C-alpha cells in the first residue's frame, strides 16, 4: 500500500464506514484535553490555573471551527438553529459520548439536555470541586464563546448542572440557549485573533464535492434534525466533514499550546505538543482497529490505520505519505506543507522535526506491540521520515506514560452504538 493521504485513502469506505470514522475523529479531538490538562500539573500548574488554560483553549478555537463547519455544511445565519447544528458536529460534543438531546423552540430559543456526559464520568469520581471546575468555571465562558460565534447576543444558561443532586440525577445537565438583542454582545477572547490568523484557520472552508447521484443528504441546510445520523449524509458530505473535524483538532491544540506558552512558558509548550500526541494518538489507533474489526497486525494493517488516523490529516494542511514496504515494514513521511509554514510551533507534528520519535513508535505499538519506529533517511521533498518495523520475535514494548494517562478517560474504551 502506498498513499498520499488525501481523499484516495477513503476510496474503499462506504457511507457507514465513513460515519464510523467521523465519530472516531470527533472523539479523538475530545481526548486531547484528557492528556493535555493533566500534563500541566507536572509543571507546577494548579487546578485553577489548568482551568484557565482550558478556557483559553476552547474560547479561542471553537468560534473559528464553528463558522468553518457552518460554511462547509451549508447552514448559517444568526439563529439558534445554526448553534445547535454546530453542536452536532463538534469535537466538544462527540455524539453519544456527549449525548446532546436538543429541542428547538423557535429561531431564538432552544434547550439541550445531556443524557450522558462522558466528561462528567471522568471527573465526577475526583469530587465536587473538580466537577464545579469543569461544569461551572470552564463551561460558562466557553459555551458562550461557541454560541457567540453565530450570534453575538446568544448565551447558554444552565437549567441544572452537576454536581448532581441527587447523586444519580438524570439527565446529567440541562441548558437553555437564548438569543436576545438586549443582551450585551459577547467579547471575543483575546487569543481568538491570534489563533484565527494561523494558516490552519485561514485555509478555505472545505467544499463538498459535487456528486452526479448523491447517496444521502448533501450538507446540512434547512431544517434542524434532532436525531441526525451521520449515516444519512452523502459520501461527499462525510468526507468534507472529516476534513473540517481534523482541522478542529489542529485549531484546538494550537489554542492550548498558545495558552501554555503565555501562562507557563514557551519551553513547556514546546515540550507538551509531542507529549499530547504520544498520549492521544495510540488510543485513537486502537479505537480504529476495534471500530473496523481489523484483525491483522502486519505492516499493511499498520499502514491502513495510519492512513485513517486524524493526526496526519487533512492533506490540505499536512502532506503525509504512508507506504507498506513489505509485510514487516512501513514507511511514513511528512513533506513540506502549510502546517510547517506556521509562524510558531503550536502544531501537532512540530515534535516530529524535533523530538517526536516516541509519538510515532507509540502509535505503531498500539496496533502491534511487537513493532517499533526509527528515523529513516529522507527523500527529496521530505522533512522527516520513519520506518516502522514489526518483529514477532521481539518482546512487546512498554506503553508510554502519556498513553497510560489517556487510558484513565472513559473515552478510551467508550463504544459507539
N, C-alpha and C positions, 0 to 999 in steps of 0.2 A: 504494500500500500504506500503510495506517495500522494501527499495532499498539501497544497497551499490552502490554508484554512479560509475558505470563503463559502459561498452557497453550495459548492460542489460536495462538501462533506455531509450535507443533508440529503444527498440525492436518493439514498435508499431508505429514507424515513418518510412514512406516510403521515397523515394529519394526526392520528392518535399518538404516534411516536414523537412528533414534534411538540404536541401538547404536554407530554410527559417531560420533555426537555425544558420547556418553558417553566413548568412548575419547579423543576430542579434548579434552574438558574436563578429563579426568584429566591429560593431558599438559600442558595449559595451566597447571594448578596446579604441576606439577613444574618448569616453566620459570621460575617466579618467582625461584628461587634463582640461576638462571643469569645473571640480571641483578642481582638484589639484592645478592648477595655480592660480585661484582667491583666494584660501585659503592662499596663500603665502603673499598676501597684508595685511592680518591681523597680520602678524608677522614682519612688517616693511620692507618687500622686495618691492623695487620699480619695475616699468615696465622693466627697463633694467636688473635688477637682475633676474626677473622671466624669461626673455628671455634666459638668460644664463643657468638657470636650465632646461628649455625646450630643449635647445641644448644638454646639458649633457645627459638628459633623452633619447632622441631619438638616438643620436650618439653612445651611449654605449649599446643600446638594439637592434636596427633594424639590424645591421650586424649579430648579433647572430641568431636571429629568421629567418632572410632571408636564411641563409645557412641551417638551420634545415628544413625549408619548401622545399628547393630545394632537399634535400636528401629524404624527405618523398615522394614528388610528382614525383621524378624521372627525374628532369631536373637539369642541372648543367653546368659546364664549365665556360669559361670567356667571353662569348659572350653577346651582348646586349639583346638577346632573354631571357636569364636567368634573367636579370634585370627586364624586363617588365613583365615576368611571375610572378615574386615576387610581383610586384605592384598590380597584380590582386587578391592576397590572402594575404593582409597586413592590419593590424589594422590601419595603417596610411592612408589607401585608401579604406574605405568601399565602395563597388560598388554602383553606383547611387548617394549616398550621396556625394561621391567624384568621379565624373563621368569622369574617365580617358578614353580618346579616343586615342588609341595608333596606330601608324604606324611604322612598322619596314622597314628600307631601305635596310640594309644588316646586317651582323653579328656584325658590329661595330657602327652602327648608327640607331637611332630611334627618333621619335618625339611624344610627347603626348600633348594633349590639355585637359583642364578641362571644359567640357560643363556645369558643375555645381560644385561649391565648397562649401559644407556646412560650412566648417570652415570660409571661407570668409564671408558668410552670417551672421555668428555670430559676426565677428569682424568689418565688414565694418561700421555698424552704430556708432562705437566708434570713428571713424575718421582716417584720413590718417596715423597718427603717429603709431597707433596700427596696421594698415594694413601693413605698412612697417616693423614693428617688426616681424610679422608673415611671410610675403611673401618674405622678404629680409633677415633680420638678422637671423631668425631661419632656414628658408628653405635652404639657401645657404650651410651651413656646414652639415646639416642633410641629405639633398638629396645626397650630395657627399658621405657621410658616408655609406648610403644604397647602392649606386652604387658600391663603392669601396669594399664592401664585396664580390662581384662577380668578379670584375677586379680592381686591384689597379690603373689602368690607366684610369678608367671610370670617367667621370664628367657629371653633369647635368647643363645646362646653359639656362637661360631664353631667349625666343624669345620676349615675352612680358608678363607682370605680373602686378597685382594691385600695387598701387592704379589705378583704372580703368579710362582711358581717351579714349573716353567719359565715363561718369558715368555708362552707361548701356552696356559697351563693352562686347561682347560675341565672343568666349569663354572667360571664366574668366581669363585664362592664357594659355600660350603655352611654352613648354620647349624642348630642344634638349638633347639627351643622346648620348655621343660620347666616344668611346674607342680609345685612341691614345697612342701608345707605347712611343711617345716622351714626353708625359705628365709626370710631376714629380709624382711618386707614392704617393698616399694619406697616410697621417699619422694617425694612429688609435687614437681615443680618449683615454686619459689615463684611464678612468673608464671602458673601454671595457674589459680589462683583469680582473678587479675586478668582474664585473657582469658575465663575462664568466667563472669564477671559481665557481660560485654558483651551487648548486645541480640542480636548475631548468634548467640551461644552459647545464649541463653535462649529463642530462638524455639522453639515446639513442634516436635519432630521431625516431619518430613513423613509424612503418612498416605497410603498407597497408595489411590487412588480405587477404589471398587467398580466392577466391570465385569460386565454381565449374562452375558457369554460370554468369559471371559479367553482371549486368544490365545497365552498362553505361561505360563511359571512365575510365580506370584504371590509376590513376596518371595523370601526365601532361607531358609526354615525347614528343619528336617530335616537330611538327610544332606549332608555336605560333598562338593562336586563338584570334583575337582582340575582338570577340563577345562571349567570354567564358561565358557559363551559368552553374552555379553550378548544376542545374537540370540535366545536361548532364553527370555529374560524377557518377561513380558507387557508390553504397551504402557504400562499404568498404572504398572507397576513401574519401567520405564525412566524415565518422567517424574519419578517420586518420587526415584529415584536421582540424576537430573540436578540436581534442586533441592538435594539434600544435597551433591553434589560442588561445586556453585557456592559453597555456604557453606563447604566445606572451604578453598577458595581465600581467601575473606574471612578466615577464622579464622587461616590460616597467615600472611597478610600482617599482620594485627593483631599477631600474636605477634612477627613480625620487626620491625615498627616499634616495638613496645614495648621490645624489647631494644636497638634502636639508640638510642632515646631515653634509656635507662638507661645504656648503656655508652659512647655517644658524646655525643649531646646532643639535646634536643627539636627544635632547629632543623634538624639534619641529618635527623632522622626525617621532619619535615615536607617537606623537600626531596626525599627519596628516594621517597616514596609515588607521586607523579605520574611520576617518572622510571622507576620499575619498570614502571608502566603503559605508558609510552611505548615501553619495550623489548619487553615481552611481548605486548601486545595486537595489534600489527600482525602478528607472526609467527603468532599464532593465527588471525587473519583470513585470512592467506594459506593456512594449512593447511585452513581450512573451504572456501575456494574450490576447492582441489585435491580435497578429500575428496568434495565433492558435484559435481564436474565443472562448476562454474559458468563459463560462457564469456563471458557478458555482463558488462560493466563499467560499465553506465549506473547512474543513480540507483536504480531499483528493485532492481538487483542489490546495490548497496551497502546499501540498506535491509534486504534479506533477510539479508545476512551480519551486520549489526549486531543484527538480531532474534535471531540464533542465537549471539551472542557471549557467553561466560560473564562478562565484565567487567560486564555490565549485568543480571546475574541474581543471585539469584532474585527474583521480584516480591514475595515476602513480606518482602524486606529492602530492596530498592531499586526504586522505581517509575520506569520508563523508557518513553518513547514515541518511536516511530520512524515517520516519515511520508515517503514519496516524493512530493514536491510535483509533479514532472514528470520527464521523462527526464534532467534535468541537475541537479536539486536534491533534497537530502534534509534533513529537519529532525529533529534528535534532541534530546530534552529530558529533564530529570530533575526529578521532583516531590518534595515533602517525603515522607519515608519513614523507617522505623526506622534505616536507615544513618546518617542525618544527625542522629539523636537520641542517638547515642553520646556518652559523656562526654569523648571525645578525638577527635583527627583521625587515628587509626590505621586509616584506611579507604581502599579503592581510589579512591573518587571525591572525596576531600577536595580534591584539586588542581583539580577542575572548578570548584569555587567560588572557588578562589584562582588557580592557575596551571596549569590542565590543558589549555590550548589546544593545546599541542604534541602531547599524547597523542591527542586526537580527530583532529587533522589527520594524524598519522602512521598512525592506524588506517585512515582513509579512503584514504590514498595506497597502503596495502598492497593495496587492492582495485583502485584505479585511480590510477596515478602522476600523472595529469593532474587530480587533484582537490585541493581544499583545504577548510579549515573555518574559519569565523569565528563569533564570538559573534552570536547573534540576540536580538532583543527577547523578553523572557519574557512569557508569557501568565499569566492568573490561575492560581494554584496551581502555578507552576513556579519552581524555584530557579535553573536555568541552562538555556540552550538554545543550540544550534549549528545553523548551516546549512552543509551540505557541498555544494560546487558542483563539477561536472565541466565542465572546459573543454578540449576536444580540441586547441585551438589553443595552449594554454599548454604550455611545456616541462615534462617530468617533474621533480617536485620532488626535492631531495636527501633521502636517508634520514637520519633522526635517529641520532646516535651510539649511543644506548641500544638502538635496534633493530639496528644493526650489531653491537653487543656480543652480543645474543641469538643472532645467527647463528653465533657460534663453537660453540654447542652442537649436537651431532648431532640433538637433539630437533627442531630447526627443520626438518630435511628427512627425518626418520625416516618410513618408510612402514609403516603397519599392513597386515597381510595377513589 
